[in-house]
């Protein structure tokens, strides 16, 4: 029998950066992912597109899939020969029922592995500026479940906890918080012992409530504290205010949509998240290499006819690689030409394949690229342009005006997609977005058209600010009715700068 394998993976508390390398590797290879409610959207965005997703958590109104049902799902898929990742919030063995899920697998001889995760019990306090131990305050930390047993009784030995005098971290304690704090005080804890509640720890919407063991329950009710949340009790909580690094990040509380294609969104998304923003990934375009591209292949075979090769995006560089591979050639084929790149992302993509751009304009735009070429191409020299279908007109117009010969060849095309358009339309209408980032005119078009399919009219964009990478993108965004802020130069660094300035 060719049975599969189950990898029990701790997804960490929410921030995708806290997923382990081993966890990410397992997720990348998964054929089936079985996950529950505590796994954050950021992590779900990392699942391979082809992987089957099985949600087994509680959804509002519905009950969670019972434990023995989950065990059977894992077993069945393993018997079908699949590689299954069982993804759980935090660490899978810390109040995660990880052990229970392995029993049936072990009994049936199914191979399994366990990848520990960063637990919310320590990570949420860390993101709230609370070190769970500190030599001046305590010498132990205790992690306790606040979940009441079937009869409604908490089985917590309060006197023992108070006597230990360490930091106490209660998970699953939102519903029982009054009993927990009351129990601690009844067992002799000082009423002014510092305490903290951390909701959505490590996530962009993390909220911290600081108080004392006697006052925090009332504060929690006033503020409508909701799960996932944990309660920390101990003197270390008094440090929370001073060490609140996460709450003080410059883009904290801002919700920003990133519209780049999935495979190129990483840098921008990660940098915005590191600055504290909540990033909503909304890929609305995808680039597709054009196969069996006779004009492009002919141009490459005849490369000595050209003096310059111009590339206007990293996608153009990827297509160039594909084309060279298809000809059974490599970068040496390009020896006769000089190479011009529109900006730093394109020249970086070239550098990755060992090619150095001979010219990158100071201001990154197709027009600046064209003007630079007019100064550099020798008389009667020909330029080969590899770019998108429907590339902007200004590049070729400027060359034409300067009487420079060129071949403008499409090597990839833009596809407009809208997998998450319903959710984005709802976010837009609920005024839940502060900003949308556009890194090309095609992303503006993708955004507008995908939402038009949801009945969103361009009038509804007038309240939304678009952060644009350059002037062509800005013009496209204005054309669709957005307010705009624009990077001083077309690079991710400058786009981030203008977002920080425009706060
Ligand atoms: N295995 C998980 C814990 C599962 S029990 C871990 O190691 O983190 C579920 C409880 O964990 C929730 O009720 C809540 O108390 C806590 N929790 C999980 N993620 C959290 C988060 N991001 N912020 C605050 N509490 C969280």
Boltz pocket constraint, residues with backbone or C-beta under 6 A from the ligand:
constraints:
  - pocket:
      binder: B
      contacts: [[A, 13], [A, 14], [A, 38], [A, 88], [A, 89], [A, 90], [A, 91], [A, 92], [A, 93], [A, 94], [A, 95], [A, 96], [A, 118], [A, 119], [A, 120], [A, 121], [A, 124], [A, 170], [A, 171], [A, 172], [A, 173], [A, 198], [A, 199], [A, 200], [A, 201], [A, 202], [A, 203], [A, 227], [A, 228], [A, 229], [A, 230]]
      max_distance: 6.0
